[in-house]
């Protein structure tokens, strides 16, 4: 039975808690942020399914590569194309 406070079709993640396992040993691509192009909109933070992207003091994205699975959602959602997915071995 659903609780009264639940909204059908919406999933809320507690971004303060990192829930997954470290994925750095199997990730193929990883995001690289262009500080010059970034406008600090925060969409990458909002869309990251693993809460691996947070905002730093300058509101620019900070990626915790221990939890980033390389899905590319942050790069896809970035309106400025400030995040590029690159092969893991190219960094």
Secondary structure, DSSP 8 states (H G I E B T S, - for coil): ---TT--TT-----TTS--S---TTT-SEEEEE-TTT-----HHHHH-TTS-EEE-TTS-EEE-TTT-----HHHHH-TT--EEEEEGGG-
